[in-house]
Amino acid sequence: GVSKIIADWEIRKNAKWSDGTPVTCADFQFALDVANAPTVTIANKDNYAIVEKIAWQDSTPQKCRFHYVPNRWDYAQIGRFT
């Protein structure tokens, strides 16, 4: 067994992109996919590498469940998608 942290994050209901489109968990998944792509170079790639997966229900697209591996005490501080 691998020790993990599973954290539920909820995006504010009024969070929108500049075009008015709501911010959803799918946006975070896209950022994770891009950041972890082998052809992409970004600062602090470790911030993305610790996220094993992001899950959400279609009925609640602003409630995200992040699975962090390895189990680190500072997951909430380093796991920022900036």
N, CA, C and O of each residue as an XYZ file, in Angstrom:
328
protein
N       0.765     -1.165      0.000
C       0.000      0.000      0.000
C       0.833      1.267      0.000
O       1.868      1.377      0.657
N       0.340      2.193     -0.751
C       0.945      3.522     -0.821
C       0.110      4.473      0.020
O      -1.116      4.495     -0.077
N       0.784      5.251      0.839
C       0.094      6.240      1.661
C      -0.241      7.460      0.809
O       0.631      8.014      0.140
N      -1.512      7.878      0.835
C      -1.985      9.004      0.032
C      -2.759      9.973      0.905
O      -3.162      9.652      2.023
N      -2.951     11.142      0.377
C      -3.887     12.099      0.953
C      -4.957     12.335     -0.092
O      -4.657     12.571     -1.263
N      -6.196     12.271      0.335
C      -7.315     12.587     -0.543
C      -7.989     13.818      0.047
O      -8.456     13.801      1.186
N      -8.030     14.873     -0.736
C      -8.589     16.138     -0.260
C      -9.688     16.613     -1.186
O      -9.552     16.569     -2.409
N     -10.771     17.063     -0.596
C     -11.879     17.623     -1.360
C     -11.737     19.134     -1.393
O     -11.597     19.783     -0.356
N     -11.775     19.684     -2.602
C     -11.694     21.124     -2.810
C     -12.955     21.561     -3.541
O     -13.424     20.882     -4.454
N     -13.493     22.691     -3.134
C     -14.677     23.222     -3.811
C     -14.353     24.610     -4.368
O     -13.888     25.490     -3.644
N     -14.604     24.785     -5.646
C     -14.381     26.058     -6.318
C     -15.568     26.973     -5.990
O     -16.719     26.539     -5.990
N     -15.275     28.205     -5.720
C     -16.350     29.156     -5.443
C     -17.329     29.199     -6.602
O     -16.930     29.174     -7.766
N     -18.598     29.264     -6.280
C     -19.637     29.245     -7.311
C     -19.539     30.438     -8.262
O     -19.939     30.335     -9.422
N     -19.015     31.559     -7.789
C     -18.923     32.745     -8.641
C     -17.587     32.838     -9.378
O     -17.323     33.853    -10.024
N     -16.737     31.811     -9.301
C     -15.451     31.831    -10.007
C     -15.699     31.614    -11.500
O     -16.250     30.598    -11.922
N     -15.271     32.610    -12.282
C     -15.484     32.549    -13.731
C     -14.232     33.016    -14.450
O     -13.446     33.795    -13.910
N     -14.054     32.536    -15.669
C     -12.988     33.011    -16.534
C     -13.401     34.370    -17.085
O     -14.550     34.777    -16.915
N     -12.505     35.062    -17.728
C     -12.792     36.414    -18.220
C     -13.942     36.442    -19.231
O     -14.579     37.477    -19.425
N     -14.204     35.295    -19.874
C     -15.316     35.255    -20.831
C     -16.642     34.875    -20.175
O     -17.656     34.725    -20.857
N     -16.632     34.718    -18.838
C     -17.852     34.393    -18.108
C     -18.082     32.910    -17.890
O     -19.025     32.529    -17.197
N     -17.237     32.063    -18.468
C     -17.375     30.618    -18.302
C     -16.975     30.227    -16.878
O     -15.929     30.665    -16.398
N     -17.781     29.413    -16.191
C     -17.427     28.999    -14.832
C     -16.133     28.173    -14.796
O     -15.861     27.385    -15.702
N     -15.353     28.365    -13.748
C     -14.159     27.548    -13.514
C     -14.628     26.214    -12.938
O     -15.436     26.182    -12.010
N     -14.113     25.105    -13.498
C     -14.527     23.769    -13.042
C     -13.307     22.891    -12.781
O     -12.172     23.271    -13.070
N     -13.565     21.731    -12.238
C     -12.497     20.756    -11.981
C     -11.816     20.337    -13.279
O     -10.631     20.004    -13.275
N     -12.544     20.349    -14.379
C     -11.954     20.000    -15.674
C     -10.827     20.971    -16.041
O      -9.881     20.587    -16.728
N     -10.923     22.217    -15.592
C      -9.856     23.185    -15.835
C      -8.591     22.799    -15.075
O      -7.485     22.931    -15.598
N      -8.753     22.328    -13.857
C      -7.608     21.865    -13.084
C      -7.005     20.610    -13.704
O      -5.785     20.444    -13.720
N      -7.859     19.732    -14.213
C      -7.360     18.525    -14.880
C      -6.555     18.900    -16.114
O      -5.503     18.314    -16.371
N      -7.040     19.867    -16.877
C      -6.309     20.329    -18.052
C      -4.938     20.880    -17.660
O      -3.931     20.566    -18.296
N      -4.905     21.699    -16.612
C      -3.627     22.251    -16.136
C      -2.684     21.134    -15.706
O      -1.485     21.194    -15.979
N      -3.214     20.121    -15.038
C      -2.405     18.980    -14.607
C      -1.849     18.223    -15.809
O      -0.672     17.863    -15.829
N      -2.684     17.983    -16.801
C      -2.244     17.263    -17.999
C      -1.145     18.023    -18.739
O      -0.159     17.428    -19.173
N      -1.315     19.318    -18.879
C      -0.312     20.125    -19.574
C       0.984     20.141    -18.777
O       2.057     19.921    -19.338
N       0.898     20.397    -17.488
C       2.097     20.501    -16.649
C       2.882     19.198    -16.600
O       4.110     19.219    -16.516
N       2.192     18.071    -16.652
C       2.865     16.769    -16.569
C       3.294     16.218    -17.924
O       3.907     15.152    -17.990
N       2.984     16.919    -18.988
C       3.388     16.464    -20.323
C       4.918     16.484    -20.419
O       5.551     17.438    -19.968
N       5.507     15.450    -20.994
C       6.969     15.380    -21.056
C       7.608     16.467    -21.909
O       8.800     16.741    -21.767
N       6.840     17.084    -22.782
C       7.389     18.117    -23.662
C       7.195     19.533    -23.111
O       7.551     20.511    -23.768
N       6.630     19.639    -21.908
C       6.372     20.949    -21.305
C       7.354     21.185    -20.168
O       7.559     20.323    -19.313
N       7.955     22.363    -20.177
C       8.857     22.754    -19.105
C       8.205     23.868    -18.307
O       7.831     24.905    -18.856
N       8.072     23.643    -17.000
C       7.505     24.662    -16.127
C       8.321     24.703    -14.841
O       8.994     23.736    -14.484
N       8.250     25.822    -14.165
C       8.871     25.915    -12.841
C       8.021     25.096    -11.869
O       6.802     25.014    -12.027
N       8.638     24.511    -10.901
C       7.936     23.766     -9.845
C       7.069     22.632    -10.380
O       5.913     22.487     -9.982
N       7.618     21.842    -11.268
C       6.886     20.693    -11.812
C       6.447     19.737    -10.703
O       5.464     19.012    -10.855
N       7.179     19.741     -9.590
C       6.820     18.883     -8.455
C       5.439     19.207     -7.905
O       4.763     18.323     -7.379
N       5.005     20.470     -8.019
C       3.673     20.830     -7.540
C       2.584     20.027     -8.255
O       1.539     19.733     -7.674
N       2.829     19.686     -9.488
C       1.870     18.920    -10.272
C       2.114     17.421    -10.165
O       1.172     16.630    -10.208
N       3.362     17.039    -10.026
C       3.717     15.616     -9.991
C       3.135     14.896     -8.780
O       2.931     13.683     -8.828
N       2.866     15.618     -7.698
C       2.325     14.962     -6.502
C       0.841     14.646     -6.628
O       0.298     13.901     -5.811
N       0.175     15.201     -7.639
C      -1.254     14.935     -7.829
C      -1.399     13.669     -8.675
O      -1.084     13.659     -9.865
N      -1.871     12.627     -8.047
C      -2.062     11.359     -8.758
C      -3.254     11.450     -9.710
O      -3.191     10.989    -10.849
N      -4.348     12.057     -9.221
C      -5.527     12.229    -10.077
C      -6.463     13.244     -9.458
O      -6.380     13.564     -8.272
N      -7.354     13.741    -10.296
C      -8.419     14.646     -9.872
C      -9.733     14.004    -10.313
O      -9.886     13.601    -11.466
N     -10.667     13.916     -9.384
C     -11.954     13.300     -9.704
C     -13.084     14.270     -9.366
O     -12.958     15.098     -8.464
N     -14.180     14.154    -10.099
C     -15.364     14.955     -9.836
C     -16.549     14.290    -10.487
O     -16.402     13.440    -11.365
N     -17.731     14.687    -10.046
C     -18.972     14.195    -10.624
C     -19.460     15.218    -11.643
O     -19.305     16.420    -11.431
N     -20.043     14.764    -12.734
C     -20.586     15.693    -13.738
C     -21.664     16.594    -13.143
O     -21.852     17.728    -13.586
N     -22.370     16.079    -12.135
C     -23.443     16.863    -11.522
C     -22.917     17.961    -10.593
O     -23.651     18.891    -10.260
N     -21.649     17.861    -10.172
C     -21.041     18.871     -9.293
C     -19.642     19.198     -9.806
O     -18.654     18.814     -9.180
N     -19.541     19.903    -10.938
C     -18.247     20.130    -11.580
C     -17.317     21.084    -10.843
O     -16.178     21.286    -11.264
N     -17.789     21.672     -9.748
C     -16.929     22.568     -8.981
C     -16.493     21.957     -7.648
O     -15.912     22.645     -6.808
N     -16.771     20.680     -7.457
C     -16.314     19.953     -6.264
C     -15.310     18.900     -6.722
O     -15.680     17.895     -7.329
N     -14.039     19.144     -6.423
C     -12.949     18.306     -6.921
C     -12.371     17.458     -5.789
O     -12.263     17.915     -4.651
N     -12.011     16.252     -6.107
C     -11.309     15.382     -5.158
C      -9.912     15.133     -5.715
O      -9.743     14.488     -6.750
N      -8.919     15.657     -5.009
C      -7.517     15.498     -5.386
C      -6.920     14.325     -4.627
O      -7.112     14.191     -3.418
N      -6.202     13.484     -5.340
C      -5.467     12.364     -4.732
C      -3.987     12.715     -4.819
O      -3.425     12.835     -5.908
N      -3.363     12.879     -3.649
C      -1.953     13.268     -3.590
C      -1.091     12.072     -3.203
O      -1.399     11.357     -2.248
N      -0.017     11.860     -3.945
C       0.963     10.814     -3.642
C       2.333     11.440     -3.858
O       2.535     12.042     -4.913
N       3.244     11.347     -2.981
C       3.168     10.655     -1.699
C       2.442     11.502     -0.659
O       2.117     12.667     -0.887
N       2.202     10.882      0.473
C       1.562     11.532      1.599
C       2.531     12.562      2.177
O       3.533     12.196      2.792
N       2.238     13.841      1.981
C       3.121     14.910      2.465
C       2.320     15.881      3.313
O       1.177     16.205      2.989
N       2.906     16.332      4.368
C       2.226     17.254      5.276
C       1.930     18.592      4.608
O       0.988     19.275      5.013
N       2.689     18.981      3.618
C       2.530     20.303      3.005
C       1.778     20.270      1.678
O       1.926     21.184      0.867
N       0.975     19.234      1.443
C       0.292     19.074      0.160
C      -0.562     20.289     -0.194
O      -0.627     20.665     -1.364
N      -1.208     20.902      0.772
C      -2.109     22.016      0.496
C      -1.342     23.290      0.135
O      -1.914     24.209     -0.452
N      -0.074     23.351      0.476
C       0.718     24.533      0.181
C       1.453     24.403     -1.147
O       1.565     25.374     -1.895
N       1.955     23.207     -1.443
C       2.724     23.065     -2.679
C       1.865     22.668     -3.864
O       2.310     22.770     -5.007
N       0.659     22.224     -3.621
C      -0.199     21.759     -4.708
C      -0.975     22.863     -5.386
O      -2.082     22.629     -5.872
N      -0.424     24.053     -5.427
C      -1.125     25.164     -6.079
C      -0.863     25.124     -7.581
O       0.262     24.904     -8.030
N      -1.903     25.337     -8.323
C      -1.779     25.381     -9.774
C      -1.675     26.838    -10.186
O      -2.686     27.501    -10.419
N      -0.462     27.327    -10.274
C      -0.279     28.744    -10.605
C       0.350     28.897    -11.972
O       0.582     30.019    -12.423
